Every structure is written in structure tokens, then in C-alpha cells.
Amino acid sequence: MFTSSLRAVLLLTAFSILLFSCDTSDPFRIPPPDFSTVPEAYNIDNVEPVTIEEGVDAYMLEEGSGSFFVTVRDEVAVFMTLRTDEGEIIFSTFANGNEQPVPLSVRSSGTIQNVFQYSVLLSYTPGLKAGILGMQQGEKRTLVVSPEKGFGTASSTNTNAEYRENTLIYDIRVSSINPG
């Protein structure tokens, strides 16, 4: 009698596990970001671009202030939206209703990162690094980055590999600079 009760409990437990494991939602899936709260792209009409280096043009929209300029060793807090030349948003600090700047390591920003989740690391390119150097607190720029300075060299397994042929457009405002 004890073994038949044990069998029944084990069978019921196995059936319950099977039933609950058939849930189609993946608990490890990271939901895509909500870009509905991202502001419109900065207006660069009637602004002359400045070539930072070949493949990186900057439109200076508002001058910054303060005694520090962004250097390679700095950590900066930025508001940023990265779009393709077709208007698709790749990353934005404003996603999901966020109103706080995010930290960006200037030292690492020139290295294309391969990340699993939505992060500022998705925006790291050599063009971003070149374009953010020299900015001051409060400064607003739009950077236009060629594929060669963007994701053009990203491996086919990189999260942003689909953007290898796109010109990238960064709208950036430096909130604060933490000198390294």
C-alpha cells in the first residue's frame, strides 16, 4: 500500500512539473526596451558640421561649461540616443521612461562590445570615442559616424552586427565629468 501511494505521489509530482514547465514565457528572456519615451532626434538643420576625424562629424548644438573637458581617462554621465541613418533606435538612455544619465567609460568607449542585454555598452564604437573627447559639462552634440568608425568591423556574432553598413547618429549631452 505504501509503494502504491508513493508511486501516485511521484506520478502526480512529475505531472505537475511537466504541466508547469510547459509555460511558454522564458524567465531568462530579457524584454526589449520601450523606446516610446525617447525624445525626437536633435535638430541639426542650419548647423555646420565639424569633422572630428575621417568618418566622424559633429554638430555642436549647445556649448558646455566648466573647467574640465572629456579626456580618455574620464568617466562621464551622459544622456544619449543612438540611431541608425534610417531612424531605428539602437540604444537610448531615455528608454523605459528613464530620466537619469548613465555612466560611460571613455577609455572603453572605442571598443565594440558584445553584450547580452540592453546597456550603454551597445553604443560603444570608435566614432563615439572620437566624438565625445573634448566635450564639456552640459554640451550637446550630434555625431554622425560612418560605418567604418561605427559597427563596420563588428564580428558576425556581435549583437550589433546587423548595423555594420549603417551610418550611426548619436545625440549626446554630457551631464557630468568625473576626471580619471
N, CA, C and O of each residue as an XYZ file, in Angstrom:
720
protein
N       0.826     -1.187      0.000
C       0.000      0.000      0.000
C       0.872      1.253      0.000
O       0.581      2.232     -0.686
N       1.963      1.197      0.796
C       2.859      2.358      0.870
C       3.497      2.638     -0.489
O       3.603      3.800     -0.879
N       3.922      1.615     -1.216
C       4.572      1.813     -2.517
C       3.596      2.342     -3.557
O       3.989      3.126     -4.421
N       2.348      1.939     -3.496
C       1.386      2.467     -4.472
C       1.072      3.933     -4.159
O       0.854      4.718     -5.081
N       1.045      4.309     -2.906
C       0.848      5.717     -2.534
C       2.058      6.549     -2.958
O       1.913      7.669     -3.447
N       3.255      5.988     -2.766
C       4.474      6.678     -3.171
C       4.502      6.862     -4.684
O       4.874      7.923     -5.183
N       4.104      5.815     -5.408
C       4.036      5.913     -6.874
C       3.049      6.993     -7.307
O       3.327      7.764     -8.226
N       1.915      7.045     -6.654
C       0.895      8.033     -7.001
C       1.405      9.454     -6.738
O       1.177     10.357     -7.543
N       2.092      9.648     -5.618
C       2.639     10.969     -5.287
C       3.726     11.352     -6.297
O       3.761     12.485     -6.777
N       4.604     10.407     -6.613
C       5.648     10.674     -7.601
C       5.060     10.971     -8.972
O       5.524     11.882     -9.657
N       4.055     10.223     -9.377
C       3.402     10.450    -10.666
C       2.720     11.819    -10.689
O       2.818     12.551    -11.673
N       2.038     12.154     -9.611
C       1.377     13.460     -9.519
C       2.409     14.589     -9.543
O       2.185     15.614    -10.187
N       3.541     14.413     -8.844
C       4.610     15.416     -8.832
C       5.207     15.577    -10.228
O       5.404     16.701    -10.692
N       5.491     14.474    -10.893
C       6.051     14.535    -12.248
C       5.080     15.207    -13.204
O       5.488     16.013    -14.040
N       3.802     14.882    -13.090
C       2.795     15.505    -13.954
C       2.712     17.002    -13.688
O       2.591     17.792    -14.625
N       2.775     17.398    -12.419
C       2.733     18.830    -12.065
C       3.939     19.569    -12.634
O       3.803     20.663    -13.183
N       5.109     18.971    -12.503
C       6.325     19.591    -13.044
C       6.205     19.742    -14.551
O       6.541     20.792    -15.098
N       5.735     18.715    -15.219
C       5.561     18.763    -16.671
C       4.553     19.835    -17.057
O       4.780     20.589    -18.004
N       3.455     19.907    -16.339
C       2.417     20.885    -16.631
C       2.932     22.317    -16.469
O       2.690     23.164    -17.329
N       3.637     22.589    -15.374
C       4.135     23.938    -15.120
C       5.326     24.302    -16.000
O       5.571     25.482    -16.252
N       6.064     23.307    -16.465
C       7.208     23.603    -17.329
C       6.797     23.891    -18.760
O       7.634     24.290    -19.570
N       5.551     23.701    -19.083
C       5.068     23.974    -20.441
C       4.729     25.448    -20.649
O       4.278     25.833    -21.728
N       4.939     26.255    -19.649
C       4.729     27.693    -19.779
C       5.621     28.215    -20.894
O       6.817     27.924    -20.917
N       5.054     28.984    -21.821
C       5.825     29.453    -22.977
C       6.669     30.681    -22.684
O       7.512     31.040    -23.506
N       6.481     31.336    -21.556
C       7.302     32.506    -21.259
C       8.655     32.053    -20.712
O       8.730     31.189    -19.839
N       9.693     32.640    -21.230
C      11.053     32.288    -20.831
C      11.479     33.202    -19.686
O      11.589     34.412    -19.887
N      11.721     32.664    -18.496
C      12.085     33.522    -17.363
C      13.456     34.179    -17.538
O      13.779     35.121    -16.815
N      14.258     33.703    -18.473
C      15.590     34.270    -18.685
C      15.621     35.234    -19.863
O      16.666     35.821    -20.145
N      14.506     35.408    -20.553
C      14.435     36.303    -21.699
C      14.413     37.741    -21.207
O      13.650     38.083    -20.304
N      15.240     38.572    -21.795
C      15.283     39.985    -21.436
C      14.330     40.717    -22.366
O      14.498     40.665    -23.584
N      13.334     41.397    -21.817
C      12.372     42.069    -22.683
C      13.034     43.213    -23.450
O      13.958     43.845    -22.939
N      12.574     43.479    -24.657
C      13.146     44.593    -25.414
C      12.819     45.914    -24.724
O      11.803     46.024    -24.038
N      13.677     46.915    -24.904
C      13.414     48.209    -24.261
C      12.219     48.911    -24.890
O      11.877     48.679    -26.050
N      11.598     49.768    -24.104
C      10.481     50.583    -24.570
C      11.042     51.939    -24.987
O      11.475     52.723    -24.143
N      11.033     52.211    -26.280
C      11.578     53.466    -26.795
C      10.517     54.567    -26.946
O      10.796     55.612    -27.533
N       9.319     54.346    -26.428
C       8.254     55.338    -26.605
C       8.530     56.646    -25.856
O       7.929     57.670    -26.180
N       9.417     56.635    -24.869
C       9.717     57.846    -24.094
C      10.988     58.550    -24.580
O      11.434     59.514    -23.959
N      11.564     58.080    -25.672
C      12.788     58.686    -26.211
C      12.417     59.968    -26.956
O      11.513     59.958    -27.792
N      13.108     61.071    -26.657
C      12.805     62.322    -27.362
C      13.171     62.238    -28.846
O      13.925     61.362    -29.270
N      12.630     63.150    -29.601
C      12.941     63.243    -31.030
C      14.434     63.517    -31.208
O      15.098     64.021    -30.302
N      14.944     63.179    -32.379
C      16.352     63.451    -32.695
C      16.605     64.956    -32.626
O      15.724     65.762    -32.925
N      17.817     65.315    -32.230
C      18.191     66.731    -32.198
C      18.074     67.308    -33.613
O      18.349     66.628    -34.602
N      17.665     68.557    -33.683
C      17.535     69.243    -34.969
C      18.896     69.809    -35.361
O      19.428     70.688    -34.683
N      19.452     69.304    -36.450
C      20.768     69.778    -36.903
C      20.667     70.657    -38.143
O      21.677     70.984    -38.766
N      19.426     71.043    -38.500
C      19.251     71.964    -39.626
C      19.964     73.277    -39.314
O      19.932     73.749    -38.178
N      20.590     73.851    -40.297
C      21.290     75.126    -40.192
C      22.488     75.094    -39.239
O      22.926     76.145    -38.771
N      23.016     73.920    -38.948
C      24.217     73.801    -38.124
C      25.302     73.202    -39.007
O      25.103     72.162    -39.636
N      26.446     73.867    -39.045
C      27.563     73.378    -39.851
C      28.294     72.267    -39.107
O      28.629     72.431    -37.934
N      28.545     71.147    -39.764
C      29.286     70.075    -39.088
C      30.771     70.395    -38.988
O      31.326     71.122    -39.812
N      31.395     69.840    -37.969
C      32.835     69.925    -37.773
C      33.361     68.502    -37.891
O      32.855     67.597    -37.228
N      34.364     68.300    -38.720
C      34.940     66.971    -38.855
C      35.912     66.742    -37.707
O      36.911     67.448    -37.577
N      35.612     65.749    -36.876
C      36.465     65.392    -35.741
C      37.657     64.596    -36.255
O      38.807     64.878    -35.917
N      37.363     63.612    -37.065
C      38.359     62.810    -37.780
C      37.620     62.184    -38.952
O      36.394     62.263    -39.032
N      38.349     61.572    -39.843
C      37.697     60.982    -41.010
C      36.647     59.976    -40.559
O      36.950     59.028    -39.835
N      35.413     60.195    -40.995
C      34.317     59.301    -40.643
C      33.526     59.719    -39.423
O      32.568     59.041    -39.051
N      33.905     60.831    -38.785
C      33.178     61.310    -37.600
C      32.966     62.813    -37.726
O      33.913     63.596    -37.643
N      31.715     63.204    -37.929
C      31.348     64.619    -37.985
C      30.504     64.963    -36.766
O      29.686     64.159    -36.320
N      30.710     66.170    -36.228
C      29.966     66.612    -35.047
C      29.210     67.888    -35.366
O      29.738     68.800    -36.003
N      27.979     67.938    -34.917
C      27.153     69.139    -34.990
C      27.054     69.666    -33.568
O      26.416     69.049    -32.716
N      27.685     70.810    -33.311
C      27.705     71.396    -31.971
C      26.404     72.180    -31.773
O      26.187     73.199    -32.429
N      25.557     71.714    -30.885
C      24.239     72.316    -30.708
C      24.172     73.263    -29.515
O      23.476     74.277    -29.573
N      24.880     72.951    -28.442
C      24.970     73.827    -27.267
C      26.352     73.678    -26.683
O      26.852     72.565    -26.517
N      26.966     74.795    -26.372
C      28.283     74.755    -25.751
C      28.152     74.341    -24.297
O      27.142     74.604    -23.644
N      29.184     73.696    -23.812
C      29.224     73.305    -22.414
C      29.974     74.340    -21.595
O      30.396     75.372    -22.118
N      30.136     74.064    -20.326
C      30.864     74.979    -19.452
C      31.625     74.157    -18.418
O      31.466     72.940    -18.333
N      32.426     74.820    -17.659
C      33.199     74.151    -16.619
C      34.668     74.121    -16.970
O      35.071     74.512    -18.066
N      35.456     73.658    -16.035
C      36.903     73.662    -16.224
C      37.427     72.348    -16.789
O      38.618     72.239    -17.078
N      36.560     71.346    -16.953
C      37.009     70.052    -17.449
C      36.503     69.794    -18.863
O      35.385     70.167    -19.220
N      37.343     69.154    -19.650
C      36.982     68.631    -20.957
C      37.079     67.114    -20.857
O      37.922     66.597    -20.123
N      36.238     66.404    -21.575
C      36.281     64.948    -21.562
C      37.604     64.470    -22.149
O      37.991     64.871    -23.247
N      38.292     63.606    -21.404
C      39.545     63.002    -21.855
C      39.391     61.484    -21.839
O      38.384     60.959    -21.363
N      40.376     60.798    -22.353
C      40.336     59.338    -22.456
C      40.215     58.656    -21.098
O      39.633     57.574    -21.014
N      40.732     59.240    -20.059
C      40.740     58.573    -18.749
C      39.453     58.806    -17.946
O      39.306     58.255    -16.855
N      38.530     59.604    -18.461
C      37.361     60.022    -17.684
C      36.202     59.033    -17.729
O      36.065     58.221    -18.644
N      35.389     59.146    -16.705
C      34.058     58.551    -16.661
C      33.114     59.740    -16.792
O      33.271     60.734    -16.084
N      32.146     59.651    -17.682
C      31.198     60.743    -17.854
C      29.786     60.205    -17.690
O      29.508     59.041    -17.979
N      28.903     61.073    -17.222
C      27.483     60.743    -17.173
C      26.850     61.445    -18.364
O      27.007     62.654    -18.540
N      26.136     60.683    -19.176
C      25.575     61.229    -20.412
C      24.111     60.858    -20.576
O      23.627     59.852    -20.058
N      23.438     61.712    -21.316
C      22.150     61.379    -21.901
C      22.474     61.113    -23.361
O      23.145     61.923    -24.000
N      22.011     59.995    -23.898
C      22.410     59.649    -25.256
C      21.341     58.806    -25.926
O      20.692     57.968    -25.299
N      21.177     59.052    -27.220
C      20.362     58.194    -28.058
C      21.177     57.876    -29.296
O      21.733     58.770    -29.935
N      21.244     56.601    -29.629
C      21.951     56.135    -30.815
C      20.925     55.611    -31.806
O      20.144     54.707    -31.509
N      20.950     56.206    -32.991
C      20.040     55.800    -34.067
C      20.840     55.418    -35.303
O      21.997     55.808    -35.456
N      20.212     54.654    -36.173
C      20.800     54.407    -37.484
C      20.424     55.567    -38.379
O      19.575     56.386    -38.025
N      21.054     55.637    -39.537
C      20.707     56.676    -40.504
C      19.274     56.515    -41.010
O      18.732     57.437    -41.620
N      18.663     55.376    -40.770
C      17.277     55.135    -41.167
C      16.298     55.460    -40.035
O      15.087     55.321    -40.204
N      16.824     55.897    -38.869
C      15.984     56.308    -37.756
C      15.707     55.235    -36.718
O      15.036     55.512    -35.724
N      16.201     54.022    -36.915
C      15.985     52.958    -35.941
C      16.822     53.227    -34.695
O      18.019     53.496    -34.797
N      16.207     53.157    -33.537
C      16.915     53.377    -32.278
C      17.601     52.085    -31.855
O      16.968     51.034    -31.748
N      18.902     52.182    -31.618
C      19.686     51.045    -31.137
C      19.795     51.100    -29.622
O      19.680     50.074    -28.951
N      20.017     52.293    -29.081
C      20.171     52.481    -27.646
C      19.713     53.883    -27.287
O      19.895     54.816    -28.069
N      19.123     54.038    -26.114
C      18.814     55.366    -25.585
C      18.793     55.316    -24.070
O      18.254     54.385    -23.471
N      19.382     56.322    -23.466
C      19.338     56.422    -22.008
C      17.925     56.774    -21.544
O      17.622     56.650    -20.358
N      17.062     57.209    -22.452
C      15.690     57.588    -22.124
C      14.710     56.423    -22.222
O      13.525     56.595    -21.937
N      15.179     55.249    -22.617
C      14.304     54.082    -22.773
C      13.647     53.736    -21.447
O      14.192     53.996    -20.374
N      12.479     53.150    -21.544
C      11.726     52.686    -20.371
C      11.428     53.811    -19.388
O      11.300     53.569    -18.188
N      11.317     55.035    -19.886
C      10.970     56.175    -19.038
C      12.102     56.717    -18.192
O      11.866     57.554    -17.321
N      13.326     56.266    -18.423
C      14.465     56.732    -17.630
C      14.714     58.222    -17.855
O      14.660     58.709    -18.984
N      14.983     58.928    -16.778
C      15.283     60.356    -16.864
C      16.631     60.685    -16.244
O      16.938     61.854    -16.007
N      17.439     59.663    -15.980
C      18.745     59.850    -15.369
C      19.850     59.561    -16.387
O      19.691     58.689    -17.241
N      20.966     60.286    -16.299
C      22.081     59.977    -17.204
C      22.701     58.634    -16.834
O      22.512     58.131    -15.726
N      23.437     58.069    -17.772
C      24.119     56.799    -17.492
C      25.625     57.026    -17.549
O      26.096     57.881    -18.298
N      26.383     56.266    -16.761
C      27.841     56.405    -16.803
C      28.419     55.773    -18.058
O      27.977     54.713    -18.500
N      29.402     56.437    -18.617
C      30.081     55.955    -19.814
C      31.578     56.038    -19.551
O      32.084     57.085    -19.147
N      32.278     54.948    -19.778
C      33.730     54.924    -19.635
C      34.342     55.332    -20.963
O      34.259     54.585    -21.939
N      34.948     56.494    -21.012
C      35.531     56.977    -22.263
C      36.663     56.054    -22.706
O      36.846     55.821    -23.901
N      37.412     55.536    -21.760
C      38.527     54.637    -22.081
C      38.034     53.428    -22.873
O      38.688     53.015    -23.830
N      36.902     52.859    -22.495
C      36.378     51.658    -23.141
C      35.472     51.960    -24.324
O      35.173     51.059    -25.108
N      35.030     53.194    -24.473
C      34.000     53.517    -25.463
C      34.433     53.310    -26.905
O      33.577     53.271    -27.789
N      35.721     53.176    -27.180
C      36.173     52.947    -28.544
C      36.210     51.494    -28.937
O      36.553     51.161    -30.071
N      35.856     50.616    -28.003
C      35.887     49.178    -28.247
C      34.473     48.665    -28.436
O      33.619     48.862    -27.571
N      34.220     48.016    -29.547
C      32.894     47.461    -29.794
C      32.671     46.301    -28.832
O      33.455     45.353    -28.782
N      31.593     46.396    -28.073
C      31.285     45.403    -27.048
C      30.265     44.400    -27.569
O      29.420     44.744    -28.396
N      30.337     43.191    -27.101
C      29.330     42.179    -27.389
C      28.631     41.881    -26.078
O      29.182     41.205    -25.210
N      27.422     42.387    -25.938
C      26.690     42.245    -24.683
C      25.398     41.483    -24.922
O      24.906     41.415    -26.048
N      24.852     40.912    -23.858
C      23.636     40.118    -23.956
C      22.383     40.934    -23.710
O      21.295     40.550    -24.141
N      22.523     42.042    -23.030
C      21.341     42.797    -22.642
C      21.477     44.259    -23.029
O      22.538     44.732    -23.437
N      20.360     44.950    -22.882
C      20.295     46.356    -23.216
C      21.180     47.143    -22.254
O      20.950     47.131    -21.045
N      22.190     47.827    -22.789
C      23.168     48.517    -21.957
C      23.834     49.600    -22.790
O      23.815     49.549    -24.020
N      24.428     50.589    -22.110
C      25.185     51.620    -22.804
C      26.320     50.998    -23.622
O      26.793     51.601    -24.585
N      26.754     49.804    -23.243
C      27.818     49.121    -23.983
C      27.413     48.855    -25.428
O      28.277     48.696    -26.290
N      26.110     48.803    -25.706
C      25.634     48.601    -27.072
C      26.008     49.762    -27.986
O      26.007     49.613    -29.208
N      26.323     50.905    -27.411
C      26.593     52.098    -28.209
C      28.076     52.340    -28.439
O      28.436     53.270    -29.160
N      28.948     51.530    -27.846
C      30.389     51.770    -27.922
C      30.940     51.503    -29.320
O      30.822     50.398    -29.848
N      31.545     52.538    -29.909
C      32.219     52.433    -31.205
C      33.419     53.378    -31.200
O      33.485     54.284    -30.370
N      34.359     53.181    -32.107
C      35.474     54.135    -32.211
C      34.984     55.561    -32.510
O      35.579     56.529    -32.036
N      33.916     55.691    -33.284
C      33.374     57.013    -33.593
C      32.806     57.724    -32.386
O      32.933     58.943    -32.267
N      32.178     56.977    -31.483
C      31.670     57.579    -30.250
C      32.823     58.139    -29.433
O      32.756     59.265    -28.941
N      33.879     57.351    -29.292
C      35.025     57.803    -28.503
C      35.625     59.075    -29.092
O      35.896     60.030    -28.364
N      35.830     59.092    -30.395
C      36.410     60.277    -31.037
C      35.501     61.494    -30.877
O      35.982     62.610    -30.681
N      34.203     61.282    -30.958
C      33.254     62.391    -30.910
C      33.002     62.956    -29.531
O      32.639     64.125    -29.401
N      33.186     62.155    -28.500
C      32.900     62.637    -27.143
C      34.112     63.324    -26.506
O      33.963     64.125    -25.583
N      35.305     63.005    -27.001
C      36.514     63.633    -26.455
C      36.451     65.149    -26.667
O      36.103     65.616    -27.751
N      36.785     65.899    -25.642
C      36.795     67.359    -25.730
C      35.485     68.017    -25.350
O      35.426     69.243    -25.255
N      34.433     67.245    -25.127
C      33.162     67.845    -24.720
C      33.262     68.364    -23.286
O      34.102     67.913    -22.507
N      32.396     69.316    -22.953
C      32.324     69.870    -21.598
C      30.966     69.566    -20.998
O      30.030     69.189    -21.702
N      30.871     69.733    -19.690
C      29.614     69.516    -18.996
C      28.515     70.377    -19.601
O      28.705     71.576    -19.805
N      27.363     69.771    -19.889
C      26.224     70.487    -20.451
C      26.239     70.592    -21.965
O      25.252     71.031    -22.554
N      27.318     70.207    -22.604
C      27.423     70.323    -24.056
C      26.524     69.311    -24.748
O      26.393     68.167    -24.312
N      25.906     69.761    -25.840
C      25.062     68.898    -26.668
C      25.671     68.808    -28.059
O      26.034     69.819    -28.660
N      25.777     67.578    -28.564
C      26.288     67.333    -29.908
C      25.471     66.236    -30.571
O      24.900     65.362    -29.920
N      25.442     66.322    -31.882
C      25.010     65.187    -32.690
C      26.237     64.719    -33.432
O      26.896     65.502    -34.116
N      26.546     63.440    -33.299
C      27.675     62.836    -34.007
C      27.141     61.983    -35.144
O      26.214     61.194    -34.964
N      27.735     62.150    -36.309
C      27.394     61.307    -37.452
C      28.635     60.466    -37.735
O      29.693     60.989    -38.083
N      28.481     59.155    -37.577
C      29.611     58.223    -37.616
C      29.455     57.269    -38.795
O      28.436     56.592    -38.934
N      30.470     57.227    -39.633
C      30.453     56.331    -40.794
C      30.519     54.871    -40.344
O      30.940     54.593    -39.221
N      30.110     53.937    -41.201
C      30.187     52.515    -40.830
C      31.595     52.077    -40.420
O      31.743     51.227    -39.542
N      32.621     52.642    -41.039
C      33.998     52.259    -40.711
C      34.371     52.645    -39.277
O      35.185     51.968    -38.649
N      33.790     53.713    -38.762
C      34.036     54.150    -37.381
C      32.906     53.712    -36.444
O      32.935     53.971    -35.241
N      31.913     53.041    -37.033
C      30.792     52.530    -36.247
C      30.927     51.039    -36.038
O      31.916     50.569    -35.473
N      29.934     50.293    -36.491
C      29.938     48.847    -36.298
C      30.461     48.097    -37.522
O      30.254     46.889    -37.633
N      31.129     48.785    -38.434
C      31.639     48.165    -39.652
C      32.574     47.005    -39.421
O      32.652     46.098    -40.249
N      33.291     47.015    -38.304
C      34.244     45.940    -38.019
C      33.705     44.930    -37.000
O      34.434     44.037    -36.568
N      32.440     45.067    -36.619
C      31.861     44.138    -35.641
C      31.800     42.734    -36.228
O      31.479     42.555    -37.403
N      32.105     41.758    -35.414
C      32.054     40.367    -35.882
C      30.604     39.969    -36.150
O      29.670     40.600    -35.657
N      30.443     38.932    -36.924
C      29.087     38.495    -37.284
C      28.314     37.981    -36.077
O      27.091     37.862    -36.143
N      28.991     37.674    -34.982
C      28.312     37.211    -33.772
C      27.989     38.357    -32.815
O      27.362     38.134    -31.779
N      28.405     39.568    -33.144
C      28.158     40.719    -32.281
C      26.683     41.088    -32.308
O      26.013     40.942    -33.331
N      26.187     41.565    -31.183
C      24.796     41.985    -31.062
C      24.433     43.025    -32.120
O      23.314     43.013    -32.633
N      25.355     43.917    -32.452
C      25.082     44.989    -33.406
C      25.560     44.694    -34.824
O      25.681     45.616    -35.631
N      25.833     43.442    -35.143
C      26.341     43.082    -36.472
C      25.394     43.519    -37.583
O      25.847     43.816    -38.689
N      24.112     43.563    -37.320
C      23.153     43.966    -38.348
C      23.313     45.436    -38.756
O      22.775     45.852    -39.782
N      24.044     46.220    -37.966
C      24.233     47.642    -38.262
C      25.610     47.936    -38.865
O      26.027     49.093    -38.902
N      26.315     46.917    -39.333
C      27.671     47.098    -39.858
C      27.719     48.043    -41.050
O      28.743     48.693    -41.262
N      26.676     48.141    -41.817
C      26.689     49.003    -43.003
C      25.945     50.312    -42.792
O      25.793     51.091    -43.732
N      25.479     50.566    -41.572
C      24.727     51.786    -41.287
C      25.620     52.917    -40.816
O      26.592     52.698    -40.093
N      25.283     54.122    -41.231
C      25.836     55.323    -40.618
C      25.090     55.487    -39.303
O      23.869     55.341    -39.256
N      25.817     55.788    -38.243
C      25.224     55.927    -36.917
C      25.083     57.393    -36.550
O      25.918     58.218    -36.919
N      24.027     57.709    -35.827
C      23.784     59.081    -35.388
C      23.584     59.067    -33.878
O      22.634     58.475    -33.364
N      24.501     59.733    -33.183
C      24.456     59.847    -31.723
C      23.974     61.243    -31.350
O      24.530     62.233    -31.826
N      22.954     61.336    -30.511
C      22.580     62.594    -29.868
C      23.077     62.487    -28.439
O      22.642     61.612    -27.690
N      23.990     63.378    -28.056
C      24.666     63.270    -26.752
C      24.591     64.595    -26.008
O      24.750     65.666    -26.593
N      24.345     64.499    -24.694
C      24.509     65.644    -23.802
C      25.281     65.152    -22.587
O      24.874     64.196    -21.927
N      26.383     65.803    -22.300
C      27.217     65.432    -21.148
C      26.608     66.062    -19.900
O      26.462     67.281    -19.812
N      26.256     65.215    -18.941
C      25.667     65.693    -17.702
C      26.764     66.055    -16.692
O      26.704     67.092    -16.032
N      27.764     65.175    -16.591
C      28.870     65.455    -15.669
C      30.113     64.706    -16.121
O      30.039     63.715    -16.847
N      31.264     65.210    -15.671
C      32.552     64.614    -15.994
C      33.236     64.267    -14.680
O      33.356     65.104    -13.786
N      33.680     63.027    -14.579
C      34.434     62.588    -13.406
C      35.861     62.333    -13.880
O      36.155     61.260    -14.406
N      36.746     63.306    -13.701
C      38.116     63.133    -14.201
C      38.772     61.899    -13.584
O      38.653     61.634    -12.388
N      39.468     61.155    -14.447
C      40.127     59.926    -14.011
C      41.338     60.226    -13.331
O      42.038     59.316    -12.886
